[in-house]
Amino acid sequence: MDKKIVLIGAGSTSFGPSMFSDLFLSNILEGSEIVLHDIDKNKLDMMYELLVIENERRKDKFTLKRTINRQEALKEADFIISSIEVGNRMELWRQDYKLPRKYGSTQVLGENGGPGGIFHTFRILPKIIEIVKDVERICPDAFFINFSNPMSRVCLGIKRAVKINFIGLCHEIHSLEHHIPIMFRKKLADLKLVVAGLNHFGFLLSLEDTISGKDFLPEFNKKVMEYFKGKEHRFEFSELTFEVYKRFGYFPHAGDNHMGEYLQFAEEFTKTQDMIDWIDRTEKFNQDIFNKAVRYHKNLKKNKYLKNGFLLKSASGERAIPIIEAILTNKNSYENSVNVPNNSIIDNLPQDLVVEVPCIVNKDGVKGIKLGNIPKNVAAILRIEATIQDICVEAILQRSKDLALTALAIDPNVGSFKKAESIFDEMIQVQKDYLPIFK
């Protein structure tokens, strides 16, 4: 396959290895040109040199290139997979979490929602808009896949800033995809899930046996609470998940920590230490992967590269490479969870919104499956978050301090302009090297 695939943020050891592994497992993409791009030259060089030896072991399956020049990387690109962060991700995340709580915010995690999610958006979205504007100018027909958080807000910013073909991908659906087949003693491939809403804030609306056509949702509702007895997990399905399910009648897929970012009452059903532990766990996970890369690279320099290699031996579970393959082969495959512009997919959510829904993938690209009206109570709670996303993204596009303060004040985890101003004033100083100038 003679395609050019660009990986932006290729020096990231949390993003890169899984994507590289999936690429090297692909037979469909063999013969493609793979371009690694990152602004951190040292990390880029390390990952490139590791991949060169992996590629040699596979009889030069791909043509590998690297560059710190984004414009050069994007020339004649067919597909672009992007995962970037701005600054020291974990240090800034801890600030996003702690500082708003100092002023009375009830946010539980501060990564994608709440005031922390707003400042995360303020830092990262301007950089991503720079990237996609280059894509629009240099390779307008390329297909862009975003992995950067806050997913919904980043994708909404892309939608409003440029006209390119893009989607956003997140693996949060995996937990539900793990449990439901066990619950029904079925293969995942034999089950059709309809999980819809916003990123990290979706609900199981339909469940079908693809072989018999049987509607499994009533049976799911009978089984689910008994099934999860003894399987509660403080980072996934636990007290908050079950409370939301009880109150709204539809099972949320993202787990307590991520869904809790969008809910005013989340703190009532989660433990503060659990959220801190999750941030610590994420940092350790990323550091372990980085340490592994460094270790393998040192061995490579000593001509002692380990026989088993750096890459995974099986698919990572991320969906970027399977989606690219499905587009190129016109597979007409069903994807459980993709972030795409609404465009009449969900009628009772704002149309100028990015939703996370099931999609069909073929030579025409990635198309969301039309769902019409979703349950009113679910739509109502999603519209609250959609409103915040709307104002948050517009604050960036217009560089408006008034809109930035409004986004903070109306967030359920802030709830006042006084708190919003205190959070904004301190954060704008603490993170001044990474935040845009608001007027």
Disulfide bonds with the S-S distance in Angstrom:
none
